[in-house]
């Protein structure tokens, strides 16, 4: 699996400018890739201004992602502000080159920014299969909740966390990316933004690729980057066979947020 992560500043609440900026960055990818990962709310920054910024499915951002996926031959994923049946979601779109798509709605809404007053929490886990890999997408604050991310029965090989994670809490971000990889015997990729938003919040990036042993294969602080890395599925499988801790994992059922089960 070849994955490309894009860590960037964002234009505050300006979807057209952000789409144009990310399109330019996507065309700077200098090698074939299978998966392109953009940050959380990549069209707006982390905003609670849902009514003026929300888009329905199958409109501008969705169609732009379909265009980028078709032109690059890669899955394109990242989250945006979505309105669906009268409710607002921090929604990650997973868009494949043939135009097919799925979505994951952020489960854990960041109450310290009152996100839970503006958005509806997601109710389902998502695992996508792509190029022989099983990939589970999550969004930002989800990283703090290991039960929701738990890789029962090796459901996934790679966990993605797209984020707008502030510099003030960069230590938990860096620590938890490694923890999620170790406890779940999987690769973990975190894609954050950089710069300062119009709320005065500074973001240091720290986007990272972590392997199944918790070793950091790549990390970048502060700077905008476009980085492509090949992940080794055979190495993951060898490690799982040699160190099958997943066989001793506790079984459980999640019963919260409308009794979501797993």
N, C-alpha and C positions, 0 to 999 in steps of 0.2 A: 504494500500500500504506500503510495506516494502522497504525502499530505503537504499542503501549503497553508501557512498561517499569515494573516495580514494584521499587524499591529499598527494603529494609526491614530492621529488626532481626528476629531469629528467636528463638523460644522454644526453649531447648536441649532437644533430644531429646523434644519434645512434639508429635507429629504432629497431634493433635486441636486443640491451641491454635493451631498455625500454619495449619492449614486454615481455622479460623474467622477468624483475623486476615486472611488473604489474601482470603477471601470478602468480608469487609467492605471491603477495599481495592478489590477488583474492582468492587463496586457503587458505588464513588466515582468510577469513570471516567465523565466527564461528556459524552462524545461517542461516536458509533459508531466502532468499531475493528475491524481485521481480525485482529490478532495480539497476544496478551497474553503477555509473557515474565516468568517468575519466576526467582529465583536457583537456583543449584546446591543440592541437598539442602534444598529449601525447607521440607520438613516437619520437619527435625531439626537443622539446622546440620551442619557438616562433621564427622561422627562415624565412628569405627571400630567402634562397638558394633553390629555387624551383626546378630547373632542376635536380640536383643530388639527391634530397630527395623525389620528388613526386612519388606517386604510383597510378596506375590506379585502378579502381574498380575491385573487384573479384580477387585481388592478395593477397600478404602476410598479410598485416594488416587486410584487410576485412575478409579473411579466418580465421585469428587468432581470431577475434572478434566473428565470427560464432562458432568457437570451444569453446570459453569461455562461450558463451550464451548457447550452447547445453549442456555443462557439468555442468553448475550451475543452469539451468532452469530459468535464469533471463535474462531480456534485458540488453545488454551491450551497452553503448554509450559514445562517446568522439570524438574529432575531430583530423584529420590528414591532411597532405598535399596531395591533390589529383590532378591528371591530368586527364582531361576528354575532349575528342574531341579537343585536342590542347590547352586547357585553364587550368589554375591552380586555385584551390579552397581551401580555408580553410573549409573543409567539415566535418561536424558531421555525423557520421553513427549511426543509430538506428537499432540494430541487435537483433532479437527475437530468442528464443530457437529453433524454427523449421527452422531457417536459413533465413526466410524472413527479409527484411530490407527496410529502407527508409533513406533519407538523408536530411540534411539542410545545405545549404551553407551560410557562414557568410555574412550578409547583409551590415553591417557597417565596412568598412576596416579602420584600424588604420593609418591614414595618417601621424601622427607624427613619425611613424616608416617606412613610405613609403610602407605600406602593399598594398595600392591601386595601386602601380606600379608593383607589383609582382602577385597579385591575381585578380580574377574576382569576383565582388560582386554577392551575391545570389539574386534571384528574387522571391522567394516564401516563405510564412509562412508555417510552418508544425505543425499540431496537431495530435498526435498519441493517440490511445486508447489502454489501457493496464490495465487489472485487474479491469475494471470498472472505470478507471480514464482517463481523457483527459489531455495530457501532451504536452506542447509546448517547444521545445528546442531552445535556442539561444546561441550565442558565444560572450563572453567577451565584446568588445566595444559596442555591441548591447544594453548593459545594460543602456547606457547613453541616449537612444532614446525612450522615453515613448510612442510615437505614434506607432512605429513599434511593441512594446510589448503590446499594449492596448488590453485588454481582452473583446472585443465586444461580447455581447450576451452570456457571460459566455462560450466562446469557449474552455477554458481550466480550469483545476482545479489546475494544478501545472506547473510552469515555471522553466525550468532548464537553468542556465547560466554556461557554462564551460569556463575556463579562464586561461590566463597567465597575471595576473593583478599585476603590480609592487608594491612593498611596498611603494614607494614614493607617490602613489595615493590610499593608502588603505582607507582613510577616505571616499572618494566618493564611493568606492566599498561597504563598509559597510552601508553607508547611502542609496544608491540606491537600494540595495537588499530589504531593508525594505520599501522603497517608492513603488517599483514595487508590492510588496505584498499588501500593503494597498490600492493602487489605483485600483488594479485589483481583489480584493477580492479572492485571491488565495494563495496557498502555493508557496514559492519561494525557490529554492535550488541553491546555488552558489558553484562551485567546482574549486578551484584555486590550483596552485602549490606552492612549497616552494623552498628555496635554491637560488643559484646564477647561471645565465647562462654565456656563454662565451662572451657575450657582456658586462659583468660586471653589469647586472641588477639583483637586489635582489628582491625576492618575499616572502611575509610574510604569504601567505596562506589566512587566514581569511575565509576559507570555512565555509558556514553557511547554516542552515535550518531555514527559517522564516515562521511563520504562517500568516494567512489571516488578522490578526489584526496588523501585523508588529512586533509581539513578537518573539525574537530570541530563538528558541528551542535548538539550538546547534551552537557553533562557536569555531573554533580552530585556533590559531595563531602559526606560526613558525614550529611546529612539523609535522612530517609525521603522518598521521592517517588513520585508516580504521574504519569508523563509520557507524553503522546501526541504523535506526530509523523507527518506524511505524508511518505513517501519518493517521490521523483520518478524513475520508471522511464525516462521519455523522456530526462531529463538524463543518466542513466547510459548509455543507448544512444548518445546523441550523443557523449559523451566517448570511448566505446570505438571509435566510428567515426573520430573525429578523432585518437585516440592509441592505435592498435591494438597495443600492446606484447604482448598475448597471442599474437599471431601469431609471435613470436620466442621463445616459451617453450620450454624444454627438455622433451623427452619422457622419461618415466621410468616404472619399475614399482616399487612398494613391495613388498619381499620381507622381511617380518619379522612377528612375531606370527602364526605359522601361515601365512606366505606370502600375506598379503593383497595382492591385485592391484588396480590401478586403471587 
